[in-house]
Amino acid sequence: MTIERVPTYERGSRWAAYGAAIWAAIFAVFHIIWSAGWYPLLNAEQARIAFAVPWKWTFDVVVAVMCVVAVPVALAPVTPLGQYLSRPLVFTLAVTGSVLLLLRSTASLVQVSYHIATGRFGGLGIWEPWFYLGAVLFSVSTWQSRYVRDPYAC
Protein backbone atom coordinates (compact mmCIF):
# COMPACT_ATOMS: atom_id res chain seq x y z
CA MET A 1 0.00 0.00 0.00
CA THR A 2 1.42 3.38 -1.03
CA ILE A 3 0.63 6.45 1.02
CA GLU A 4 0.65 9.66 -0.94
CA ARG A 5 2.04 12.59 0.99
CA VAL A 6 -0.15 15.68 0.57
CA PRO A 7 1.48 19.12 0.93
CA THR A 8 0.39 20.63 4.23
CA TYR A 9 -0.77 23.91 2.67
CA GLU A 10 -3.62 22.02 1.04
CA ARG A 11 -5.09 21.30 4.47
CA GLY A 12 -6.00 24.93 4.95
CA SER A 13 -7.22 27.73 2.79
CA ARG A 14 -5.04 30.42 1.27
CA TRP A 15 -7.74 33.11 1.22
CA ALA A 16 -6.71 34.68 4.53
CA ALA A 17 -3.04 34.92 3.57
CA TYR A 18 -3.78 36.52 0.21
CA GLY A 19 -6.39 38.78 1.82
CA ALA A 20 -3.93 39.89 4.51
CA ALA A 21 -1.27 40.61 1.89
CA ILE A 22 -3.70 42.66 -0.22
CA TRP A 23 -4.91 44.48 2.90
CA ALA A 24 -1.32 45.36 3.87
CA ALA A 25 -0.41 46.47 0.34
CA ILE A 26 -3.43 48.78 0.10
CA PHE A 27 -2.74 50.25 3.52
CA ALA A 28 0.94 50.76 2.66
CA VAL A 29 -0.07 52.71 -0.45
CA PHE A 30 -2.38 54.94 1.59
CA HIS A 31 0.29 55.67 4.20
CA ILE A 32 2.83 56.48 1.49
CA ILE A 33 0.34 58.83 -0.18
CA TRP A 34 -0.54 60.47 3.16
CA SER A 35 3.13 60.94 4.06
CA ALA A 36 3.57 62.65 0.66
CA GLY A 37 0.92 65.22 1.61
CA TRP A 38 -2.14 63.94 -0.26
CA TYR A 39 -5.15 62.89 1.79
CA PRO A 40 -7.60 60.73 -0.16
CA LEU A 41 -10.42 59.27 1.95
CA LEU A 42 -9.65 61.81 4.68
CA ASN A 43 -11.03 65.29 5.28
CA ALA A 44 -8.24 67.17 3.50
CA GLU A 45 -8.26 70.29 5.69
CA GLN A 46 -8.40 68.37 8.98
CA ALA A 47 -5.72 65.99 7.71
CA ARG A 48 -3.38 68.86 6.76
CA ILE A 49 -3.67 70.28 10.26
CA ALA A 50 -3.29 66.89 11.95
CA PHE A 51 -0.35 65.77 9.79
CA ALA A 52 1.50 69.08 10.20
CA VAL A 53 3.03 67.64 13.38
CA PRO A 54 6.44 66.13 12.44
CA TRP A 55 6.01 62.90 14.40
CA LYS A 56 2.88 62.06 12.40
CA TRP A 57 4.86 62.06 9.16
CA THR A 58 7.33 59.68 10.81
CA PHE A 59 4.41 57.56 12.01
CA ASP A 60 3.06 57.32 8.44
CA VAL A 61 6.45 56.27 7.10
CA VAL A 62 6.90 53.66 9.86
CA VAL A 63 3.41 52.23 9.28
CA ALA A 64 4.03 52.15 5.51
CA VAL A 65 7.25 50.19 6.08
CA MET A 66 5.45 47.82 8.46
CA CYS A 67 2.76 47.23 5.84
CA VAL A 68 5.32 46.63 3.09
CA VAL A 69 7.04 44.06 5.34
CA ALA A 70 3.65 42.51 6.14
CA VAL A 71 3.01 41.56 2.50
CA PRO A 72 5.75 38.90 2.26
CA VAL A 73 5.09 37.87 5.86
CA ALA A 74 1.47 37.09 4.97
CA LEU A 75 2.43 35.32 1.74
CA ALA A 76 5.39 33.29 3.03
CA PRO A 77 3.39 30.35 4.45
CA VAL A 78 1.41 29.80 1.24
CA THR A 79 3.80 30.66 -1.61
CA PRO A 80 7.31 29.63 -2.69
CA LEU A 81 8.54 32.83 -1.02
CA GLY A 82 8.42 30.85 2.24
CA GLN A 83 11.39 28.78 1.10
CA TYR A 84 13.64 31.81 1.34
CA LEU A 85 12.50 33.30 4.64
CA SER A 86 13.09 32.12 8.19
CA ARG A 87 9.87 30.46 9.41
CA PRO A 88 10.37 31.47 13.07
CA LEU A 89 10.99 35.09 12.04
CA VAL A 90 7.97 35.13 9.71
CA PHE A 91 5.74 33.59 12.38
CA THR A 92 6.98 36.05 15.04
CA LEU A 93 6.31 39.00 12.73
CA ALA A 94 2.87 37.60 11.83
CA VAL A 95 1.93 37.17 15.50
CA THR A 96 3.21 40.68 16.31
CA GLY A 97 1.21 42.22 13.47
CA SER A 98 -1.91 40.26 14.40
CA VAL A 99 -1.64 41.31 18.04
CA LEU A 100 -1.18 44.98 17.10
CA LEU A 101 -4.24 44.87 14.83
CA LEU A 102 -6.29 43.03 17.45
CA LEU A 103 -5.33 45.58 20.13
CA ARG A 104 -6.18 48.47 17.79
CA SER A 105 -9.53 46.88 16.90
CA THR A 106 -10.35 46.09 20.53
CA ALA A 107 -9.63 49.68 21.56
CA SER A 108 -11.87 50.86 18.73
CA LEU A 109 -14.71 48.56 19.81
CA VAL A 110 -14.40 49.79 23.40
CA GLN A 111 -14.53 53.40 22.22
CA VAL A 112 -17.49 52.73 19.92
CA SER A 113 -19.32 50.95 22.76
CA TYR A 114 -18.66 53.89 25.07
CA HIS A 115 -19.97 56.36 22.48
CA ILE A 116 -23.08 54.26 21.92
CA ALA A 117 -23.67 53.98 25.67
CA THR A 118 -23.33 57.74 26.17
CA GLY A 119 -25.42 58.64 23.13
CA ARG A 120 -22.53 60.27 21.26
CA PHE A 121 -22.06 57.71 18.52
CA GLY A 122 -21.60 59.42 15.16
CA GLY A 123 -20.81 56.42 12.95
CA LEU A 124 -17.79 54.27 12.26
CA GLY A 125 -16.40 55.89 9.15
CA ILE A 126 -14.31 53.88 6.72
CA TRP A 127 -11.20 53.17 8.81
CA GLU A 128 -12.66 51.32 11.79
CA PRO A 129 -14.11 48.47 9.67
CA TRP A 130 -10.84 48.51 7.70
CA PHE A 131 -8.90 47.74 10.90
CA TYR A 132 -11.42 45.06 11.89
CA LEU A 133 -10.93 43.43 8.48
CA GLY A 134 -7.14 43.56 8.82
CA ALA A 135 -7.29 42.07 12.31
CA VAL A 136 -9.45 39.18 11.10
CA LEU A 137 -7.38 38.49 7.98
CA PHE A 138 -4.01 38.59 9.75
CA SER A 139 -5.25 36.60 12.74
CA VAL A 140 -6.76 33.84 10.59
CA SER A 141 -3.71 33.81 8.32
CA THR A 142 -1.36 33.57 11.31
CA TRP A 143 -3.49 30.86 12.89
CA GLN A 144 -3.51 28.83 9.68
CA SER A 145 0.23 29.29 9.18
CA ARG A 146 0.87 27.30 12.36
CA TYR A 147 0.03 24.17 10.39
CA VAL A 148 2.33 24.85 7.46
CA ARG A 149 5.42 22.76 8.10
CA ASP A 150 6.90 21.93 4.72
CA PRO A 151 4.47 23.16 2.06
CA TYR A 152 6.70 22.20 -0.86
CA ALA A 153 7.49 18.60 0.05
CA CYS A 154 5.36 16.01 -1.70
Buried (B, 14 or more C-beta within 10 A) or exposed (E): EEEEEEEBBEEBEBEBBBBBBEBBBEBBBBBBBBBEEEBEEBEEEEBEEEBEEEEBBEBBBEBBEBBBBBBBBBBBBBBEBBEEBEBEEBBEBBBBBBBBBBEBBEEBEEEBEEEEEEEEEEEEEEEBEBBBBBBBBBBBBBBBBEEBEEBEEE
